[in-house]
Amino acid sequence: MDDFLSQLPNIDHTDIRLFAAAVNASSNGVVITNNLLPDQPIIYCNQAFVKLTGYQRDEIIGHNCRFLQSDDRDQKARGLIRDAMDRGEHCQVEIRNYKKSGDMFWNELMISPVANHVGMVTHFIGIQNDITRRKTAENDLANEKQYLEERVVERTQDLQESEAYLASIIETIRESLVVLDENMKVLSVNEHFCKFFKLNESEIIGRELFSLGGNGQWDIPELKDLLLNILPHNNPFEGFDLENDFPKIGRKLLVLNARQVMLKGKYQDRILLAIEDITERREIEQRKEDFISIASHEMKTPLTSIKGNIQLLERKAQRNNDADYIVGFAKTSKSIARLERLIYDLLDVSKIQSGKIEFHYTKFDFDQLVAEAVSGVQVTTQTHKLSITGASQTEILADYGRLEQVLINLLNNAVKYSPLADEVKIHISKVADYVKVSITDAGLGIHLRDQKRIFERFYRAEKITEKFPGVGIGLYVSSQIVKEHKGTLWVESEEGKGSEFNFTIPVNNYK
Amino acid sequence: MNAKILICDDEQEILDITRLILEDEGFDVTSVLDSLSVEKLIEREKPDILLIDLWMPGISGDQIVRNLRRNVLLSDLPVVVISASRDGKEIALACGADDFLEKPYDINALIDTVSKHLVR
């Protein structure tokens, strides 16, 4: 300091000392360079500069300021400084400088020229301010901002992708979809809707659903009832059948699913309506039913003729005591009976499938039903003795013909699948408010694996397929009939020992 | 004199076998394919019993039975419906027929049913 002061012109030393002390006490780093000496050496630095840079005073004085640059020479700020100094102008930059330790710090550098009385720049004063913390905070903020921007872009892309994904799902569905607001105005429809109903989107969007297409074709009382009355109390509502005549596409049978969005937010109260066209499916079902019904009816005519002729011939053979013919006709009669049952079963399967099987409930004596079914089957077999034990002594309300069909089916099975046995046991009982029949044979029995599946349509146990003809519908039809009566049909069996088929029917079967 | 039976069905083979069975039992049988001429035939032949199919072209069996039941002279004629339809029994009883046989019928059932309604 004293060296420096001694170099100053001879003015009032007290003021200068004060200024010098002030500069030295400043928390900003201060350096003064001599512009007149080669390479502009530093001729003064204050304490703060020493503290800031980590260099000792003797490592600073006499050096050009560039030692603060380390190897980081290509900064834009450096050019600005050089230009300003060349022009002898003031400048302020933010520049990366390096401490003696090598640590970088951000320096907010102010350079001011000092000119002599003829305007020649003799010195530059540099004021350094360490703004590393501010810069770091700014950088962090910038990084954070950039990160957020990237995330927004990412999320936006995600949303766009998932929206496009959902839209493509919706457009791919072969079902018409409509979105309505709570006032039944159409907000959007999928492509299938436009195609199916032959409407342009412009004729749909923003219109009230019931006014679509003009001519009141969408003014359908059942649809109004669904959306205005049923849906509010039964949300979501599925499987609403609707039949309507649409001028452009004709009479259609539709199944509707409706759902009102309950989720709070921007989509609340919107109504989604999915419309499936089942016109063709119903037609095919109907045609299939008609076919089976007509085909089996047609089969019955020749069968009536065959059966009648055979029975008539059998009668004549009996009259003439013609043993050969009697045996032959008896065998033929058996085949005819099987064919007859098969036709009935086919018809029944078709009716069960379409839910059109009809039941006629009457009151009758259950034991008598069993007795009649047993004697009916007894006459068809010479090999097995069918014997009834027990009794229910109960009248039930049921379909006589259908239960007889179940009994005949089970009895025939018992005879058929016990070729080496000579007996089928039938036991009747009353269990709580059910009547129960058990039909026991000493036949092949059923493997555990097959026991549940034998009640399925067209299922046949593995081992019997070759030896015993059949299509596997008898037990299916029987179990459906028992089920309709709210009873149960089940089997208990051990392979090689025989089977016991049981069914129960509730006594008070009021539908 | 043997009881007279009139059979009406649109299938010749049904008429043939039914006639064979009943004639074998000693009945006097007349058969007709065309349902539209049944009512005239009844008036002419005065059968003791009518056996009739349901589904026939021209006029259906149940319609014929309804017409008979409205006719004072013929309302007492015993009628047995013979049909392949499983709902035939309901239709038969609803239109006023006395009994129902499902095709393919059992010949004993045919003979028994016919005899039962001739006795009354």
Interface residues (C-beta under 8 A of the other chain):
Chain A: H297 K300 T301 P302 L303 T304 S305 I306 K307 G308 N309 Q311 L312 R315 K316 I336 E340 Y344 L347 E358 H360
Chain B: E11 E13 I14 D16 I17 T18 L20 I21 D24 W55 A84 S85 R86 D87 E90 K103 P104 Y105 D106 I107 N108 L110
